Amino acid sequence: MNKKNKNNNNSENSLLIKVTKKQQQFIDANYDEVFFGGAAGGGKSFGQLVDALRFAITYKGSKQLILRRTFPELERSLIMESIKLYPQKAGKYIKSQKKWYFSNGSIIEFGYCDAESDVTKYQSAEYDVVRFDEVTHFTQFQYTYLISRIRGVNPCPKQIKSTGNPGGVGHSFIKQRFIDKGNWGQHFNDEDKRSYIFIPSNVYDNHFLLNADPNYIKRLNQLPEYERKRLLFGDWDAFEGRYFPEFVRQIHIVKPFKIQKHWAKFRSLDYGLDMTACLWWAIDEQGRAYIYRELYKPNLNLSSAAKIILEFSPKDEKIAYTVASPDLWNRRQETGLSGMQIMVQAGLNGLIRANDNRISGWRVLREWLQPFTDEMGINRARLSFFDGACPNLVRCLPLIQHSNINAEDASNIPHELTHSLDSLRYGIMSRPQASTQILNVQDEFNLLPKAENEQLIDYLGIRN
């Protein structure tokens, strides 16, 4: 980092502080609300202090508030670190006031809110930036009240910049505010056009820490499973009772890439009048699967659902088959036709009947989701999801819990969560189970359900 004061452009205001790439992203983020971190060891507090110093030097007369939930946490971390980090020529720390005063008139104040009522200490205050360190330790009331203190007529930017990990009293509202909206690392706007961004970071992003303490990851790996997932991977979905504890967003969500033309592609479909959930799959040479597209739309009749599925599929995209919910093969009394026949009449060919064994399907799905370390030392899984391509599936997958009736089964309550997962289960059960088998076109044909082979011969190009 090498920043100069825009208002006082002399050499004594130049700073040279080394930061990680993720810390630099946090420092450069100029959105209304910024949340940085999500795992232990990512350099969150250091990034917060460096950004506060940069802001104070850059914008003369600015006022900032840096908060921790309790005073002991504040004193032994942020205050002590700021005294070591901040150059004495730039400003002076007054211990009795818990404030840094800078020569250009800027102020950085350290504060805490142990009880909910402590927010009233800041009732008449005005700040340009409010910074929450370990924001998930704060309640939603504390957060929303304190951000109302951002005000003033000076030309300084107005922001909320937070850091933190999963867990804590504020976990749910922070997850809803940042994690479940938009794509990680990309900003999004709410209905009031306020801008937000979540910048994920973990210990693997912090080479300074890894070089100084190479055993840090080993200590994190010794934590109980849920704590390990929260602190090592930044897993916001880790909680007791989850049906799919294998799912970790940082492992299973991958950056979209160009799918090779020779990869096998197919669709999986769970149809209901309340929701049509269709997923598009691609299979690589090692048999790994990628979900790269999603249709999730209510109130579609059979023919409309078929037409929209076709509209979602480019004309040059070769789809081997569509595995669909078994009830589509039931005949309708009013027409004498099955749902499958109605969809075929609407142009959706290549339908095959799904294996609807729930317990077996969930077991196989969990195997595909199980993370492993590949030959390059990268954490990955046999099943991955393109970032931003299937938001409803990614939203529902970590929320499903065990059934109260059968602990081996996934709960179907709330029903709204089950459509994408049923579609996912149908797709997994249509695949071969050997984890490393490399399939050629003839193998792909032979592994399809026998009764459906004939309608797919032309696509596969193997008819004599």
C-alpha positions as CSV (number, residue, x, y, z in Angstrom):
1,M,0.0,0.0,0.0
2,N,1.4,3.4,-1.0
3,K,-1.2,6.1,-0.5
4,K,-0.8,9.8,-0.4
5,N,-3.0,12.4,1.3
6,K,-5.1,13.9,-1.5
7,N,-5.4,17.2,0.5
8,N,-1.8,17.5,1.8
9,N,0.4,16.1,-0.9
10,N,3.7,16.1,1.0
11,S,6.2,13.3,1.3
12,E,5.7,12.8,5.1
13,N,2.2,11.7,4.5
14,S,3.3,8.8,2.2
15,L,2.9,5.3,3.7
16,L,4.4,2.0,2.7
17,I,2.6,-0.9,4.4
18,K,2.5,-4.5,2.9
19,V,-0.9,-6.0,2.6
20,T,-2.4,-9.1,1.0
21,K,-4.4,-9.0,-2.1
22,K,-7.7,-9.5,-0.2
23,Q,-6.8,-6.8,2.3
24,Q,-6.1,-4.5,-0.7
25,Q,-9.6,-5.3,-2.1
26,F,-11.1,-4.3,1.3
27,I,-9.1,-1.1,1.4
28,D,-10.1,-0.2,-2.2
29,A,-13.8,-1.1,-1.7
30,N,-15.8,2.2,-1.9
31,Y,-19.3,0.7,-1.5
32,D,-21.8,1.8,1.2
33,E,-21.4,-1.4,3.2
34,V,-18.4,-3.6,3.0
35,F,-17.9,-6.9,4.8
36,F,-14.5,-8.6,4.8
37,G,-13.4,-12.0,6.1
38,G,-15.5,-15.0,6.9
39,A,-12.7,-17.2,8.3
40,A,-9.9,-17.1,10.8
41,G,-6.4,-15.9,9.8
42,G,-7.4,-13.8,6.8
43,G,-5.9,-10.6,8.3
44,K,-9.2,-8.9,8.9
45,S,-8.3,-6.7,11.9
46,F,-5.0,-5.6,10.3
47,G,-6.8,-4.7,7.1
48,Q,-9.3,-2.7,9.1
49,L,-6.6,-0.7,10.9
50,V,-4.6,-0.1,7.7
51,D,-7.7,1.1,5.9
52,A,-8.7,3.4,8.8
53,L,-5.2,4.9,8.8
54,R,-5.3,5.4,5.0
55,F,-8.7,7.1,5.3
56,A,-7.6,9.4,8.2
57,I,-4.5,10.6,6.3
58,T,-6.3,10.9,2.9
59,Y,-9.4,12.9,4.1
60,K,-8.5,15.7,6.5
61,G,-10.9,16.4,9.3
62,S,-12.5,13.0,8.9
63,K,-14.0,11.1,11.9
64,Q,-14.1,7.3,12.2
65,L,-15.3,4.9,14.9
66,I,-13.8,1.4,15.2
67,L,-15.9,-0.9,17.4
68,R,-15.5,-4.2,19.2
69,R,-18.2,-5.8,21.4
70,T,-16.3,-5.5,24.7
71,F,-13.5,-3.2,26.0
72,P,-11.0,-6.0,26.8
73,E,-11.3,-7.3,23.2
74,L,-10.8,-3.8,22.0
75,E,-7.8,-3.0,24.2
76,R,-5.8,-6.2,23.7
77,S,-6.3,-6.3,19.9
78,L,-7.1,-3.2,18.0
79,I,-5.8,-0.5,20.3
80,M,-2.5,-2.3,21.0
81,E,-2.0,-3.1,17.3
82,S,-2.7,0.5,16.2
83,I,-0.1,1.8,18.6
84,K,2.5,-0.5,17.0
85,L,1.3,0.1,13.5
86,Y,0.5,3.8,13.2
87,P,3.5,6.2,12.7
88,Q,3.9,8.7,15.5
89,K,4.7,11.5,13.1
90,A,1.2,11.1,11.6
91,G,-0.8,11.4,14.9
92,K,-1.0,10.9,18.6
93,Y,-3.0,8.4,20.7
94,I,-4.8,9.7,23.8
95,K,-5.4,6.7,26.1
96,S,-8.0,8.4,28.3
97,Q,-10.1,9.2,25.3
98,K,-9.3,6.1,23.3
99,K,-8.7,8.3,20.2
100,W,-6.1,8.9,17.7
101,Y,-5.7,12.6,16.7
102,F,-3.9,13.3,13.4
103,S,-2.1,16.5,12.3
104,N,-4.6,17.1,9.5
105,G,-7.6,17.2,12.0
106,S,-8.7,13.6,11.4
107,I,-9.8,11.4,14.4
108,I,-10.0,7.7,14.8
109,E,-12.1,6.7,17.9
110,F,-12.2,3.2,19.5
111,G,-15.5,2.2,21.1
112,Y,-17.4,-0.8,22.4
113,C,-21.0,-1.9,23.0
114,D,-21.1,-4.6,25.6
115,A,-24.9,-4.2,26.3
116,E,-27.5,-3.3,23.8
117,S,-28.2,0.0,25.6
118,D,-24.5,1.0,25.1
119,V,-25.4,2.3,21.7
120,T,-26.9,5.4,23.3
121,K,-23.4,6.5,24.2
122,Y,-23.1,7.5,20.5
123,Q,-26.5,9.1,20.2
124,S,-25.3,12.6,19.3
125,A,-22.1,11.5,17.5
126,E,-21.4,11.9,13.8
127,Y,-18.9,9.8,11.8
128,D,-17.8,9.4,8.2
129,V,-17.0,5.7,8.6
130,V,-18.2,3.2,11.3
131,R,-16.0,0.1,11.4
132,F,-17.2,-3.1,13.1
133,D,-14.4,-5.6,14.0
134,E,-15.9,-9.1,14.5
135,V,-19.3,-7.8,13.4
136,T,-21.1,-11.1,14.1
137,H,-20.6,-10.4,17.8
138,F,-23.0,-7.5,17.6
139,T,-26.8,-7.7,17.5
140,Q,-28.8,-6.5,14.6
141,F,-30.2,-3.7,16.7
142,Q,-26.7,-2.5,17.6
143,Y,-25.5,-2.6,14.0
144,T,-28.5,-0.8,12.5
145,Y,-28.5,1.8,15.3
146,L,-24.8,2.6,15.0
147,I,-24.8,2.9,11.2
148,S,-27.3,5.7,11.7
149,R,-24.5,7.7,13.2
150,I,-22.9,8.0,9.8
151,R,-23.8,11.6,8.8
152,G,-22.3,15.0,8.3
153,V,-22.0,17.7,5.7
154,N,-18.2,17.4,5.0
155,P,-17.1,15.9,1.6
156,C,-15.6,12.7,3.1
157,P,-17.0,9.4,1.8
158,K,-19.6,7.8,4.1
159,Q,-19.2,4.0,4.7
160,I,-19.7,1.0,7.0
161,K,-16.8,-1.4,6.8
162,S,-16.9,-4.6,8.8
163,T,-14.9,-7.7,9.4
164,G,-15.8,-11.0,11.1
165,N,-16.3,-14.8,11.1
166,P,-19.3,-17.0,11.0
167,G,-21.0,-17.7,14.3
168,G,-22.0,-15.3,17.1
169,V,-25.2,-13.5,18.0
170,G,-25.2,-11.6,14.7
171,H,-24.5,-14.6,12.4
172,S,-28.0,-14.8,10.9
173,F,-28.6,-11.1,10.1
174,I,-25.0,-10.7,8.6
175,K,-25.5,-13.8,6.6
176,Q,-28.8,-12.5,5.3
177,R,-27.4,-9.0,4.7
178,F,-24.2,-10.0,2.8
179,I,-23.7,-13.7,2.3
180,D,-27.0,-14.8,0.7
181,K,-27.2,-11.9,-1.7
182,G,-25.2,-11.4,-4.8
183,N,-22.0,-13.2,-5.8
184,W,-19.1,-13.2,-3.3
185,G,-16.5,-10.6,-4.3
186,Q,-18.9,-8.7,-6.5
187,H,-21.0,-5.7,-5.3
188,F,-24.8,-5.6,-5.4
189,N,-27.5,-3.0,-4.8
190,D,-30.6,-3.2,-2.7
191,E,-34.0,-1.7,-3.6
192,D,-32.8,1.7,-2.2
193,K,-29.8,1.5,-4.5
194,R,-27.4,1.2,-1.6
195,S,-24.3,-0.8,-2.5
196,Y,-22.9,-3.8,-0.7
197,I,-20.1,-6.3,-1.1
198,F,-18.7,-9.4,0.7
199,I,-15.0,-10.0,0.3
200,P,-14.2,-13.5,1.4
201,S,-10.8,-14.2,2.9
202,N,-9.2,-17.1,4.9
203,V,-5.8,-18.1,6.2
204,Y,-4.8,-19.4,2.7
205,D,-5.0,-15.8,1.5
206,N,-2.7,-14.5,4.2
207,H,0.9,-15.5,3.2
208,F,2.3,-13.3,5.9
209,L,0.7,-15.5,8.6
210,L,1.4,-18.8,6.9
211,N,5.1,-17.9,6.6
212,A,5.3,-16.7,10.2
213,D,3.2,-19.5,11.7
214,P,3.1,-22.6,9.4
215,N,1.4,-24.7,12.1
216,Y,-1.6,-22.4,12.3
217,I,-3.6,-24.5,9.8
218,K,-2.8,-27.6,11.8
219,R,-4.3,-26.1,14.9
220,L,-7.5,-25.1,13.1
221,N,-7.8,-28.7,11.7
222,Q,-7.8,-30.0,15.3
223,L,-11.0,-28.1,16.1
224,P,-14.4,-29.8,16.3
225,E,-16.0,-30.3,12.9
226,Y,-18.4,-27.3,12.9
227,E,-15.8,-24.9,14.5
228,R,-13.2,-26.1,11.9
229,K,-15.6,-25.4,9.0
230,R,-16.5,-22.0,10.3
231,L,-13.0,-20.9,11.1
232,L,-10.9,-22.7,8.5
233,F,-13.2,-22.5,5.5
234,G,-15.5,-19.6,6.5
235,D,-18.5,-21.9,6.2
236,W,-21.6,-19.8,6.9
237,D,-23.9,-22.8,6.6
238,A,-22.3,-25.0,9.3
239,F,-24.8,-25.7,12.1
240,E,-26.0,-28.8,14.0
241,G,-28.8,-30.7,12.3
242,R,-27.7,-29.9,8.7
243,Y,-28.4,-32.8,6.4
244,F,-25.5,-31.9,4.1
245,P,-22.6,-30.9,6.3
246,E,-20.3,-31.8,3.4
247,F,-21.3,-28.7,1.5
248,V,-18.8,-25.8,1.9
249,R,-19.3,-22.9,-0.4
250,Q,-15.6,-22.1,-0.7
251,I,-15.0,-25.6,-2.0
252,H,-18.2,-26.3,-4.0
253,I,-18.8,-22.9,-5.6
254,V,-16.4,-22.5,-8.5
255,K,-15.7,-19.6,-10.9
256,P,-17.5,-20.2,-14.2
257,F,-15.4,-21.4,-17.1
258,K,-15.9,-22.4,-20.7
259,I,-17.3,-26.0,-20.9
260,Q,-15.6,-28.2,-23.4
261,K,-17.8,-29.3,-26.3
262,H,-17.0,-33.0,-25.9
263,W,-18.1,-33.1,-22.2
264,A,-21.4,-34.9,-21.7
265,K,-24.3,-32.6,-20.8
266,F,-27.8,-33.4,-19.4
267,R,-30.6,-31.9,-17.4
268,S,-32.4,-32.9,-14.3
269,L,-36.0,-31.8,-13.7
270,D,-38.4,-31.7,-10.7
271,Y,-41.7,-30.6,-12.0
272,G,-44.7,-29.3,-10.0
273,L,-47.2,-26.6,-10.6
274,D,-45.9,-24.8,-7.5
275,M,-42.3,-24.9,-8.9
276,T,-40.4,-26.1,-11.9
277,A,-36.8,-26.8,-10.9
278,C,-34.5,-27.7,-13.8
279,L,-30.7,-28.0,-13.6
280,W,-28.1,-28.2,-16.4
281,W,-25.1,-30.6,-15.8
282,A,-21.7,-31.0,-17.5
283,I,-19.4,-33.9,-16.8
284,D,-15.7,-33.7,-17.4
285,E,-13.2,-36.4,-18.4
286,Q,-12.7,-37.5,-14.8
287,G,-16.4,-37.9,-14.2
288,R,-16.7,-34.7,-12.1
289,A,-20.0,-32.9,-12.4
290,Y,-20.7,-29.1,-12.7
291,I,-24.1,-27.4,-12.4
292,Y,-23.9,-24.5,-14.8
293,R,-27.5,-23.3,-15.3
294,E,-30.8,-23.3,-13.4
295,L,-34.5,-22.8,-14.1
296,Y,-36.5,-22.1,-10.9
297,K,-40.0,-20.8,-11.7
298,P,-43.5,-21.3,-10.3
299,N,-46.9,-21.6,-11.9
300,L,-45.9,-23.2,-15.2
301,N,-48.1,-25.8,-16.8
302,L,-46.4,-28.8,-18.4
303,S,-46.1,-27.4,-22.0
304,S,-44.9,-24.0,-20.8
305,A,-42.3,-25.6,-18.6
306,A,-41.0,-27.6,-21.5
307,K,-40.8,-24.6,-23.8
308,I,-39.0,-22.5,-21.2
309,I,-36.5,-25.3,-20.6
310,L,-35.8,-25.4,-24.3
311,E,-35.5,-21.6,-24.4
312,F,-32.9,-21.8,-21.7
313,S,-30.8,-24.3,-23.7
314,P,-28.9,-22.8,-26.7
315,K,-29.7,-24.5,-30.0
316,D,-26.1,-25.7,-30.5
317,E,-26.0,-27.2,-27.0
318,K,-26.1,-31.0,-27.1
319,I,-28.1,-32.4,-24.2
320,A,-27.9,-36.2,-23.9
321,Y,-31.1,-36.6,-21.8
322,T,-33.4,-35.0,-19.2
323,V,-33.9,-37.1,-16.1
324,A,-37.3,-36.1,-14.7
325,S,-39.5,-36.8,-11.6
326,P,-41.3,-40.2,-11.9
327,D,-44.8,-38.7,-11.4
328,L,-44.6,-37.2,-14.9
329,W,-45.1,-40.8,-16.2
330,N,-48.6,-40.9,-14.6
331,R,-51.5,-40.5,-17.0
332,R,-53.8,-37.5,-16.5
333,Q,-57.5,-38.5,-16.4
334,E,-58.6,-35.3,-18.2
335,T,-56.3,-35.9,-21.3
336,G,-55.3,-39.6,-21.1
337,L,-51.7,-38.4,-21.6
338,S,-48.9,-38.5,-19.1
339,G,-47.0,-35.4,-18.2
340,M,-44.0,-36.8,-20.0
341,Q,-46.0,-37.1,-23.2
342,I,-47.3,-33.6,-22.9
343,M,-43.7,-32.3,-22.5
344,V,-42.5,-34.4,-25.5
345,Q,-45.3,-32.9,-27.6
346,A,-44.1,-29.5,-26.6
347,G,-40.6,-30.4,-28.0
348,L,-38.8,-31.6,-24.9
349,N,-37.4,-34.9,-26.1
350,G,-35.0,-37.3,-24.4
351,L,-36.9,-37.6,-21.1
352,I,-36.0,-40.5,-18.8
353,R,-37.6,-41.5,-15.6
354,A,-35.7,-40.7,-12.4
355,N,-34.8,-43.2,-9.7
356,D,-36.8,-41.8,-6.8
357,N,-35.2,-43.8,-3.9
358,R,-34.7,-40.9,-1.5
359,I,-32.4,-42.5,1.0
360,S,-30.1,-44.0,-1.6
361,G,-30.2,-40.8,-3.6
362,W,-29.2,-38.7,-0.6
363,R,-26.4,-41.1,0.3
364,V,-25.0,-40.9,-3.2
365,L,-25.3,-37.1,-3.3
366,R,-23.4,-36.8,-0.1
367,E,-20.6,-38.9,-1.6
368,W,-20.4,-36.5,-4.6
369,L,-20.3,-33.5,-2.2
370,Q,-17.6,-35.0,0.0
371,P,-14.5,-32.7,-0.2
372,F,-11.1,-34.2,-1.1
373,T,-7.7,-32.8,-1.8
374,D,-6.5,-33.4,-5.4
375,E,-3.0,-34.1,-6.7
376,M,-2.3,-30.3,-6.7
377,G,-3.2,-29.9,-3.1
378,I,-6.5,-28.1,-4.0
379,N,-9.7,-28.7,-1.9
380,R,-12.5,-29.8,-4.3
381,A,-15.4,-32.2,-4.7
382,R,-16.9,-34.4,-7.5
383,L,-19.9,-32.1,-7.7
384,S,-19.4,-28.3,-8.1
385,F,-21.7,-25.3,-8.8
386,F,-20.9,-22.4,-11.1
387,D,-20.9,-19.2,-9.1
388,G,-24.1,-17.2,-9.7
389,A,-25.5,-19.9,-12.1
390,C,-27.8,-21.7,-9.6
391,P,-28.6,-19.3,-6.7
392,N,-31.8,-21.1,-5.6
393,L,-30.1,-24.5,-5.4
394,V,-27.1,-23.0,-3.5
395,R,-29.5,-21.2,-1.1
396,C,-31.5,-24.3,-0.4
397,L,-28.8,-26.9,-0.1
398,P,-27.3,-25.8,3.2
399,L,-30.7,-25.1,4.8
400,I,-32.2,-28.7,4.6
401,Q,-32.2,-30.5,7.9
402,H,-32.8,-34.1,8.9
403,S,-36.3,-35.4,8.8
404,N,-38.0,-35.7,12.2
405,I,-39.7,-38.9,11.1
406,N,-36.7,-40.7,9.6
407,A,-33.2,-39.4,10.5
408,E,-31.7,-41.0,7.4
409,D,-34.0,-38.9,5.2
410,A,-33.9,-35.2,4.4
411,S,-36.8,-33.1,5.7
412,N,-39.4,-32.0,3.2
413,I,-40.3,-29.0,5.4
414,P,-40.4,-26.3,4.3
415,H,-41.5,-27.7,1.0
416,E,-40.2,-24.6,-0.9
417,L,-36.6,-25.8,-0.3
418,T,-37.0,-29.3,-1.7
419,H,-37.6,-28.8,-5.4
420,S,-34.0,-28.0,-6.4
421,L,-32.7,-30.7,-4.2
422,D,-35.0,-33.3,-5.6
423,S,-33.8,-32.3,-9.1
424,L,-30.2,-32.6,-7.9
425,R,-30.9,-36.1,-6.5
426,Y,-32.5,-37.2,-9.8
427,G,-29.4,-36.0,-11.7
428,I,-26.9,-37.8,-9.3
429,M,-28.8,-41.0,-9.5
430,S,-28.6,-41.0,-13.3
431,R,-24.8,-41.1,-13.2
432,P,-22.3,-44.0,-12.9
433,Q,-20.9,-44.3,-9.4
434,A,-17.2,-45.0,-10.1
435,S,-15.5,-41.8,-8.9
436,T,-12.6,-41.8,-11.3
437,Q,-13.9,-43.6,-14.4
438,I,-13.2,-41.8,-17.6
439,L,-16.1,-42.2,-20.0
440,N,-16.0,-42.2,-23.8
441,V,-19.1,-41.6,-25.9
442,Q,-19.9,-45.3,-26.2
443,D,-19.7,-45.7,-22.4
444,E,-22.0,-42.8,-21.9
445,F,-24.6,-44.4,-24.1
446,N,-24.3,-47.8,-22.4
447,L,-24.8,-46.3,-18.9
448,L,-28.2,-44.7,-19.8
449,P,-31.4,-46.5,-18.7
450,K,-32.0,-49.3,-21.3
451,A,-35.6,-48.3,-22.1
452,E,-34.4,-44.9,-23.2
453,N,-31.4,-45.7,-25.3
454,E,-33.2,-45.7,-28.7
455,Q,-34.3,-42.1,-28.5
456,L,-30.7,-40.9,-27.8
457,I,-28.9,-42.8,-30.5
458,D,-29.0,-40.0,-33.1
459,Y,-27.4,-37.5,-30.6
460,L,-24.6,-39.9,-29.6
461,G,-23.9,-40.6,-33.3
462,I,-23.4,-44.4,-32.9
463,R,-26.2,-45.8,-35.0
464,N,-24.8,-48.1,-37.7
